[in-house]
Amino acid sequence: MIRIVGGGLAGSEAAWQAASRGVPVTLHEMRPVRPTAVHKTDRLAELVCSNSFRGDKLDNAVGLLKEEMRRLGSLVMRAAEASRVPAGAALAVDRDLFAETITGALASHPLVTIVREEILAIPDSTERDPVIIATGPLTSDALAADVARLVGGTHLYFYDAISPIVLAESIDRTKVFRASRWSRSQRGLVEPVGPACGVDDGEGDYLNCPMTREEYERFYDALVHAESATVHDFDKERFFEGCLPIEVMAHRGVDTLRFGPMKPVGLVDPRTGRQAYAVVQLRQDNLAGDHFSLVGFQTQIKWGDQARVLRLIPGLESAEFVRFGMVHRNTYVNGPDMLADTWQVRARPSLFFAGQMSGVEGYVESAASGLVAGMNAAALASGEAASAAPRTTAIGALAYYVSHADPAHYEPSNITFGIMPPLANPPRDKMRRKLALAERALADLDAWMARRGFARGRAAVGSALGADQP
Ligand SMILES: Cc1cc2nc3c(=O)[nH]c(=O)nc-3n(C[C@H](O)[C@H](O)[C@H](O)COP(=O)(O)OP(=O)(O)OC[C@H]3O[C@@H](n4cnc5c(N)ncnc54)[C@H](O)[C@@H]3O)c2cc1C
């Protein structure tokens, strides 16, 4: 029997996968007995914010991930199709119908028992009775404390505010310059800087977006007039001064940002030989170097306004956002330190982490990790070995990233083509390159599924090479 703690996107998908393989599952969900700060219903797989599962074409990594999940028989994908609402090239759903579909499918499955209770400590597990922890970013305090005991306090992260991340290729390189503060990486100087969260401490190379006074004032004005999302009380409590959202800093005074994350000191623009009036720094954010985060730019501005305001930064006029800045509590383990690419805890293989708690970011990614964790827990319970999908697939690349990224700077990531191994002979055209990566991924997934004897689920309706593809 498999015990799954948390009936969100990951836990629900994991339960479905395990039960579909004939293994009995007990799914523990604490709602409605104990609510979270953001969930509003007692339904399984409730979407806490947007109703979008993002892009649904194969030229988009999350579109590829979804297609792979469909082939692997994902309940989340099936429910999403059944509750789909018009959203152009994206897959958006009627959130009530979506959660109802998942809840109904699991409640009526003869091998799934749903227990409404808060689990206070990680349950005992053995290889024949594995446990999956899928309690999400808002894991209850008691369980979070027990997980902290398992992984060591320093490995369980609580992030209150996160900075936006942009796609490297969408940065206008003619407007930015690469340098670290005080040219430290060249000259070995050590210059202490202020306490602001994530501000360049003089280590490593950054892309710097220099601003003139006029550009700064235009940006500042847009920032202080942008619409902010609501912060839940728990977030306020956990806010700390060194990590304030940029708009909060901006409201303290017109120059506050210039003495914090937009400090120009020590950054000389090689094209002018001068220090700019203000600078926004971009730091490489992923293994492949195709994501850059805006350093110290944690924000709770609503996403539409956020894109508009941040595109006023020189070099980011056409920025594509991989992740927007957000303020919320986020509990996750340091995947590279403790997880295998099968989503098992390396030191305790009968225990799995899945979903946001395992260190992925996003609805689809959470469900994808739950899918593989459920599949592998079922394998263990049946006396078989766990396995990981090839790294060339989106679902395999996600697991590889979580288990192999740099643990010292680990942050949850969405799926992107950047975390998949490059092609041997990539087409020069960007769209064709992405489609070639997707084609390789699906071929490798099919071969892996055939080797493992997995039945293939229903492939996408209109999600594959769509009419708008070249
Ligand atoms: C405020 C907020 C907004 C977000 N918005 C988006 C967005 O718009 N798009 C996006 O792609 N991602 C978003 N995310 C990130 C992430 O994709 C979602 O949090 C996603 O729901 C994670 O899936 P999960 O299964 O890991 O966790 P969840 O879906 O949160 O499921 C975890 C479940 O575990 C239960 N639980 C917790 N503790 C216990 C316990 N001790 N015992 C029993 N049950 C327990 C919870 O009640 C919950 O049902 C957001 C996250 C937050 C916090």
The ligand as a MOL file (V3000), in Angstrom:
LIG
                    3D

  0  0  0     0  0            999 V3000
M  V30 BEGIN CTAB
M  V30 COUNTS 53 58 0 0 0
M  V30 BEGIN ATOM
M  V30 1 C -0.0630 31.6150 -3.7380 0
M  V30 2 C 0.4610 30.7160 -4.8230 0
M  V30 3 C 0.1180 30.9570 -6.1390 0
M  V30 4 C 0.6010 30.1220 -7.1600 0
M  V30 5 N 0.2180 30.3690 -8.4460 0
M  V30 6 C 0.6240 29.5520 -9.4320 0
M  V30 7 C 0.1630 29.7710 -10.7770 0
M  V30 8 O -0.6080 30.6730 -11.0390 0
M  V30 9 N 0.6060 28.9280 -11.7400 0
M  V30 10 C 1.4460 27.8960 -11.4670 0
M  V30 11 O 1.7930 27.1500 -12.4010 0
M  V30 12 N 1.8930 27.6670 -10.2160 0
M  V30 13 C 1.5110 28.4740 -9.1860 0
M  V30 14 N 1.9460 28.2550 -7.9040 0
M  V30 15 C 2.9800 27.2490 -7.6520 0
M  V30 16 C 2.5350 25.7660 -7.6710 0
M  V30 17 O 2.4040 25.3680 -8.9900 0
M  V30 18 C 1.2830 25.4540 -6.9370 0
M  V30 19 O 1.4890 25.7550 -5.5900 0
M  V30 20 C 0.8610 23.9680 -7.0720 0
M  V30 21 O -0.4200 23.8410 -6.5360 0
M  V30 22 C 1.8150 23.0090 -6.4210 0
M  V30 23 O 1.2980 21.7040 -6.4710 0
M  V30 24 P 1.5270 20.7000 -5.2560 0
M  V30 25 O 0.7710 19.4670 -5.5370 0
M  V30 26 O 2.9560 20.5890 -4.9900 0
M  V30 27 O 0.8870 21.4620 -3.9990 0
M  V30 28 P -0.6360 21.8090 -3.7130 0
M  V30 29 O -1.4120 21.8450 -4.9700 0
M  V30 30 O -0.6220 23.0090 -2.8390 0
M  V30 31 O -1.1380 20.5550 -2.8890 0
M  V30 32 C -0.6470 20.2600 -1.6200 0
M  V30 33 C -1.7850 19.7070 -0.7960 0
M  V30 34 O -1.2730 19.2200 0.4280 0
M  V30 35 C -2.1800 19.5310 1.4690 0
M  V30 36 N -1.4290 19.5090 2.7320 0
M  V30 37 C -0.4870 20.3780 3.1710 0
M  V30 38 N 0.0110 19.9670 4.3430 0
M  V30 39 C -0.6140 18.7920 4.6650 0
M  V30 40 C -0.5200 17.8860 5.7360 0
M  V30 41 N 0.3320 18.0850 6.7520 0
M  V30 42 N -1.3380 16.7850 5.7570 0
M  V30 43 C -2.2090 16.5660 4.7380 0
M  V30 44 N -2.3390 17.4060 3.6790 0
M  V30 45 C -1.5370 18.5050 3.6400 0
M  V30 46 C -2.7320 20.8910 1.0600 0
M  V30 47 O -3.9920 21.1190 1.6480 0
M  V30 48 C -2.8290 20.7520 -0.4570 0
M  V30 49 O -4.0770 20.2960 -0.8820 0
M  V30 50 C 1.4660 29.0470 -6.8540 0
M  V30 51 C 1.8120 28.7990 -5.5230 0
M  V30 52 C 1.3020 29.6100 -4.5130 0
M  V30 53 C 1.6380 29.3200 -3.0870 0
M  V30 END ATOM
M  V30 BEGIN BOND
M  V30 1 1 1 2
M  V30 2 1 2 3
M  V30 3 2 2 52
M  V30 4 2 3 4
M  V30 5 1 4 5
M  V30 6 1 4 50
M  V30 7 2 5 6
M  V30 8 1 6 7
M  V30 9 1 6 13
M  V30 10 2 7 8
M  V30 11 1 7 9
M  V30 12 1 9 10
M  V30 13 2 10 11
M  V30 14 1 10 12
M  V30 15 2 12 13
M  V30 16 1 13 14
M  V30 17 1 14 15
M  V30 18 1 14 50
M  V30 19 1 15 16
M  V30 20 1 16 17
M  V30 21 1 16 18
M  V30 22 1 18 19
M  V30 23 1 18 20
M  V30 24 1 20 21
M  V30 25 1 20 22
M  V30 26 1 22 23
M  V30 27 1 23 24
M  V30 28 2 24 25
M  V30 29 1 24 26
M  V30 30 1 24 27
M  V30 31 1 27 28
M  V30 32 2 28 29
M  V30 33 1 28 30
M  V30 34 1 28 31
M  V30 35 1 31 32
M  V30 36 1 32 33
M  V30 37 1 33 34
M  V30 38 1 33 48
M  V30 39 1 34 35
M  V30 40 1 35 36
M  V30 41 1 35 46
M  V30 42 1 36 37
M  V30 43 1 36 45
M  V30 44 2 37 38
M  V30 45 1 38 39
M  V30 46 1 39 40
M  V30 47 2 39 45
M  V30 48 1 40 41
M  V30 49 2 40 42
M  V30 50 1 42 43
M  V30 51 2 43 44
M  V30 52 1 44 45
M  V30 53 1 46 47
M  V30 54 1 46 48
M  V30 55 1 48 49
M  V30 56 2 50 51
M  V30 57 1 51 52
M  V30 58 1 52 53
M  V30 END BOND
M  V30 END CTAB
M  END
